Amino acid sequence: MSRLIVFLALLGVSSFTNVTHLPVERSSLPVGNDSLIMEKAHDEIWRRFVDKHNVVIDFADTNGHFDRPTADEFRQNKPNALGWWTPTENGSMFNGLYLDGICQRWIHRNQQADRNKAKKLVEGLLLLASVGDTPGFIGRGVATDGKTPPSMGSNDQTSPWFYGLWRYVHTGLAEPAERRQIIAKMEEVANVLLAADWKIPTTTYAPARYRNSFATFNWEGAPRMLFILKAMHQLTGDVKWDTLYRAAAYETGGEPRRSRLQICAEGMMFDVPKQFRWTGISSTVDVRALWEMESDPAMRKAYEQGLNASARSAAKDILRWHQFDNQDTKTFLHDWRRLNQWWVPQRSEQDALDVSAKQLTELVNLSPRRNQELGFVREPLWMAWIVTLAPDAKLMKQYRDEMLGAISHFQYDTLYYSQFFPVETVWFRLQKTSPVLR
């Protein structure tokens, strides 16, 4: 059972079903100030959501305060072994993905301040690869001691870790010595994953030795494995990685039986139908990277098809921004420790998922503001990001007004969740296709 299946518990909340698009007023800033509003979002991320370890946290109050778990809590697998529902749940995922926006920002503006911020995010990623007590482990965040992570990572955390570092190096931001350090660490982790048949290592205090895998024939596995292999060949020049990449691309499996390349060409589809598809970006950015790196015409065409198909699928959910009321005053639960009342010892990955699912069911009721932000802020922005990754510029043109509408609608200093950070990559990627925005 994956994180995506656990999130199906959220689908029972009536406020997220049968979405209608209500005429909600935009922010007080005048239409036409998309750049100014994007900068407000950028400033808010760096004011409140990048912690002292240079790791992007999940949520904080309007002053940037959040309660960081202690080392003992993580070692006891509280609130659960996955570290879900805490402010330190997604550090490796968010740092890696946010680097896409900061790199796009640097490409467009070429300012040293942006290069420095990209470097900070990379430092955070390297820290998360140094914590834990098993080779190849990528942490989600760290406890109050600055070094103890939640006991279990995942492919959703490890894949963006690779992507962010690759994007940073590929963009040309890394200095020579830094570049060598990054590539060496990436190769070290990739070799551990390869030796473990692509299973994701956990810590010694986790209830299971591994937490899911890249070796699945679906959207959450195929693009991510192929990207890691292709990136390692590009960065190291070692033919081993190219041989593995080409074999993996045409290997078939799953039901129905398909090659990994076919899965990439079909685009974003999940084994279990789901309403909130934000985690699909972790594979979509990998397909985009594959498309950028690949020189074989047939393979590049497959990646292009997958990116365009994903964009068409994602586009319909950009409209969700219309549902978010900036004047909403619903309760947001900052005290995640209240979820410990549903904690029980966990002796397997399934135990951890079961505890997390029970806690989520309660969290939906305890924190209705959370539900609003994730459904109507995060989802439309992350789906807009997927649209901007499509090689078909007509798709971006078709949905540009809705994407800019979303960016200009939210009042970022009132949001509790950091998951509006795709605003930057959406804006700058749109800038590439239209030098002057509204």
N, C-alpha and C positions, 0 to 999 in steps of 0.2 A: 504494500500500500504506500503510495507516494504522497508527498506533501500536497499535490494537486487533489488527490482523492480526499485527504483530510479536509481541504478547503470546501468540499462539497457540503459540509455541514452548514456553511454560510448560506447556501442557496435556499434554505428553507425560510429565510427572512423575507417577508412579503414585500418590503420596501424596495427590493432589488429585482423583483419579477415584473414582467410586462412593462418595461420602461417606456414612459411617454416623455415627450420632449417639451417641457413647460417653458414658457417665456420668462426666464429668470434674468434680472438686471445684471449687467457686467459691473466690474469695479468702477470706482469713481474716476479713474484715470481715463482720459479721452481716447476714443478709438483712433488708431494711427500711431500710438506710442508703444508698439509691440516691443521695440528694442529696450525702451525704458523699463517696461514691466518685466521683460526677461532679466534685466540687470537686477531688479528687485528680488526676483527669485534666486538668482545667483548669490546675492549678498546674504539672503536669509539662510541659505544652505551653509555658508561659511560662518555666519554668526552663531548658529544654533546646533548644527547637525554634524559637523566634523569635529570629533573629540580630540583630546590632548594627545592621543596616539595616532592621529591622522587617519582615523577610521570613521566612516559614515555610519551614524547610528540610525535606528528606526524612528524613534519618536522622542520628543522633549516638550516641556511647557514653553510658553511664549518668551521666557527668559533664558531658555537653553538648558534648564535643569532637568536631569533625569536620574533615576536610581539605578546605579550599576550593580549587577549581582556580585556577590563575594566569591572568592575562590572556593570556600566550603560549599556554597550553594551549587556551583557548577559541578564540583566533585561528587555531590550528593544527587546530581541530576535533577536539580530544581530550577524552575518549575517543572521541567521535563528534560530528558537527555538531549533533545535537539536545541534547547535554548529558545524555543519558539515563544512568542508573545512577550519577550523582553526587549528593552531598547538596543541590545547588542546581538540581535538575531541574524542580521544579514550583512555584516561588515565586508566580507570578502566579495559577496555578490555586488553590493552597492558601490564599493570602491572601484571594482573592475568595470562596472557598467558606467559609472559617472565619469570615468576617464575618457569615454567616448565623447562626452560633451565638452570636457575641458580641452581635449585634443582638437576638436572641431573649432573651439573658441580660439585656440592658439593659431591654427591654420589661417583663420579669417583675420585675426588682429595682430598676430606676431608680437605680443607683449610679454616681457619678461615676467610680469606678475602672474600671468596664466601658466607660464612654464614652471614657475615655482610651485604653484598649486598642484599641477600635474605631478611634480616630483614628490610632494607631500603624500598624495594618494598612493603613489608607488611605494613610498616608505611604509605606509600602512599595510599594503599588500604583502610586502616582504616580512613585516612583523608577523602577520597572520600565518605566514608559512614557517615561522621560526618557533611558534608556540606549540603546545601539545608535546607528547612524548613518544610519537611514532613517526617513522619516515613517511614523507609524502602527505602528511596531514595538513589541511588548510583550515584554520580556525575561522569562526564566525565573528569573533570579537574577543575581548579580554575582560577579566574580572577586575575588582578593585586593586588587586596586586599587580596589574599590568602585564600578566603573563599566563594566567590560567584561562583557557577557553571553554566554552560548552563542549561536552564530550563527543558530540557527533557533528560532522560536517555533512556535505552532500554533493551530488553532481551540480545542483543549482548554485552552490557556493564555489566549487572548484573550477567549473567552466568559465565563469566571468573573471576569476582570478587570472587564468591564462589569457583571456581576451584583453583585459585591461593592460596587462604587461606587454602583450603583443602590439596593441594599438599604440602604446607609448613609444615603443622602439620603432615600429613601422612608420610612425609619423615623423621620426627623426629628432625627438626631444631628448633622447638619452645621450649623455656624454660617453666617450669610448669605454672608460673603466666601468661606468654604471651599466652600460650596455652588456659588457661581458658578465658582470655580476647577475644581471637579470636573466640572461640566456642560460647561464650555468644553473641557476635555481630552477628555471622552467624545465630544463632537461633533466635535472635530478628528480623532480616530481613526476614528470612524464615517464621516466624509467621505472619508478615505483608503481605507477598505475599499470604500466605494461606488464610488469612482473606479477601483478595481482589480478591479471585478466580484466583490467579496467574497473575493478571494484574500488570504492572510495574508502580509504583507511579512517579509522576513528582513533580515539585515545585509549589508554589502558584502563581508564575508569568508566568507559562507555559500556552499556549493556550488550553491545554486539561488536564484533571485530571490524565489520564494514557497514557502511550506510549507502545503499543503492550502488548504481554502476553506470558507466558509459556504454556498456556492451549490449544495449537494448536496441531492437529494430523498431524505433519509433522516433517522434519528434524530439523527445527529451534525451535521446541517446545518440542517434546517427550523426546529426550535424556536429555535435560536440566532440565526438571521437575523431571525426574526419578533420575538424579544425585543428585540434591539438597536433595530430600527425603532420598535417600540412604546414602548420606554423613552425613546428620543430625542424622540419626539413628546410624551410625558408631561412630560419635563423641560424641553424648550425651548418647547413650544407651536407650533413651526413646522409648518405644514400639510404641508410637503414630506414629512416623515417619516410622517405618517398616510396620505398618498396611496400612498407606496411600500409601507407595511405592508399595506394592504388589497389592493393588487395582488399582492404576494408571497404573501399568505395563500391566494389562490385560483388562483395560477399552478400548472400541473401539469407533471410531468416524472417521470423515473425509470422503473423497471421493477419491478412494474406501475405504470402511470401514475397518479399521485395528486397531489392538491394538498398544499401544506405544511400546511394546516389539517387535512386528513385524516390526515397522518402524525402530527401532534400528538395527534389523537383516538385513534389506535391505540395510542399509548403506547410504552414502551421496547422496541424491537426493533432488532437489529443485522443488517447485511447478511451478516455472517459469524457463524454461531452461536459463542458463546463462553461459557466457564465463569465467567470473572471479569468482572463487568459494572460495576465501580465507576465507570468514566468516564461511565456513563450518567447520573450525577447532574448533570453539567454541563448536560445538556438538560432534566432533570427540574425543576431549580430555575428554569430559564427558563420552562417551561410553568406552573409555579406562579406566577411573577411575571406572566405573561400573564393567567392566571386572575384574579389580584388586580386588575390594571389594567383589564381589558376590561369594557365596559358593554353591548356587543352581546350579546343573549341567546343567539343561535345560536353565535357564536364562543366565548363563555364556556362554553357547554355542551360544546363540542368539547374545550376545555382540561380541563374537569372529567373528562370521559370518559378522556382520556389519562392524567391523574394517577392515577385509580383503577385503570386497566388496568396502569400501571407498578407501582403498589403491589402489586397481586395477583401480578404476575410476580416482583417482588423478594422477596416475603415468604418464599418457600420457602428462600432462602439465609441468612436470619437464623439459622437453626439451626446454621450452620457454627461458631458460637462454642463449641459443645460439643466440637469437635475440638481446641481449643487447650489444651495442657498448660502451665500456668504454671511448672512445674519443668523445662521443656525446656532442654537445655544444648547444642543443636546450634550449630555454628559460624556466626557472623555475620561476613561480610567487610566490614570498614571501609575497607580499602585499595583503593579503586576503581581506583587507577592500575595494579593488576595486569592490568586489562582492556586496557591499552594494547598488550599483546603481540599482540592481534588487531586493532590499528588499522592501517588503510591510508589513503592519501589519498582524499578523496571529492570527486567532480566533479559530482554530481547528488544530488537528494533520494533517489533509489533507492539510490545508493551509501551514503548515510548510514544508510538503513534496513537495508541488508545488513550493514554493519559492526555496527550495534546488535543485529541479530538474532544474529549470531555471538557477540557478547559476552554476550548474554543466555543463550544456550545454555551457555556456560561458567560464568556467574554462578550459574545454578541449582545447579550442582554445587559451586561454591566456597562458596556461602552458603546452606546448607539452612535455617538459622534464618530467613533472609529469606523463604523460601517459606512457612514456617509462619505468620509474621506477616501476610503479604499475603493468604494464603488464608483464614485462620481468625480474624484480628482485623479487618483492613481490610474484607474482603468482607461479613461480617455487619453491621458497623456502618454501612457505606455503604448497604446494602440496607434496613436499618432506617430510615435517613434518608429514603429514597424512600417508605417506607410512611407516615411521619409527614407527608409533603407532600400526602397524599390528602385531598380534601374529605370523603370518606366516613369519618366518625368510627368507624363500625363496624369498619373494617379496623384502625384503631389499637387499638380495644378487643380485637379478636380476637388480636392479636399482642403486646399490651402486656407480658405476662409474659415472653415470649421476649426482647423488646427490653431490658427491665429486667434479665433474666438475663444478657444479654451485657454490659451496662454494669457490673454488679456482679462479673462473673467475672474480668476482666483485672487484673493487677498492673502498673499503668501505669509505675511507676518501673523496671521491668525490660525494657520494650519498647524496641527500637532505632529503630523507624519512628514517625514523627509521625502516621501516618494514622488514629490513634484519635481525632482531634479532632472527628469528628461526634458523639461522645458528648454534647457540650453541646447541640447543636441538637436531637438526638433527645430528650434529657431535657426541655428547655424546651418543645418542641413537644408532647410528651406532657402536660406540665403544663397546657397550655391546655385539653385535653379532660378532664383529671382533676386538679383542683386539689390533691388529696392523693394522693401516690403511696405505695404500700405502707409 
